[in-house]
Amino acid sequence: MITSKQRAYLRSLANSLQPVFIIGKEGVTEETIKQLALVLEARELIKVKILETALLDTKECGNDIAVQLDADCVQAIGNKFVLFKRAIKKENHQIKFPSK
């Protein structure tokens, strides 16, 4: 679980990110979850876009995926949401939170 200050910091980092994953009309499948897990391990912070044809609620979808991946849904705006999960391997840690 991340704090509100960490969430704000992650939101600021996510501003410049482009969506690296797109969810289409098939919705969230088991394969989608596997691929998201791999991308999160490599990048830690990703932006996901939901196509209008998917007919999914962005916030609900982001929270559901976050629960399945044991990640945090940092932000959900419009048809995009941002996920964060600390990489398991220390050498993959890319995000350094500012000190207090």
Sequence and secondary structure as in RCSB ss.txt:
>XXXX:A:sequence
MITSKQRAYLRSLANSLQPVFIIGKEGVTEETIKQLALVLEARELIKVKILETALLDTKECGNDIAVQLDADCVQ
AIGNKFVLFKRAIKKENHQIKFPSK
>XXXX:A:secstr
   HHHHHHHHHHHTT    EEE TT S HHHHHHHHHHHHHHSEEEEEE GGG   HHHHHHHHHHHHT EEEE
EETTEEEEE   SSGGG        
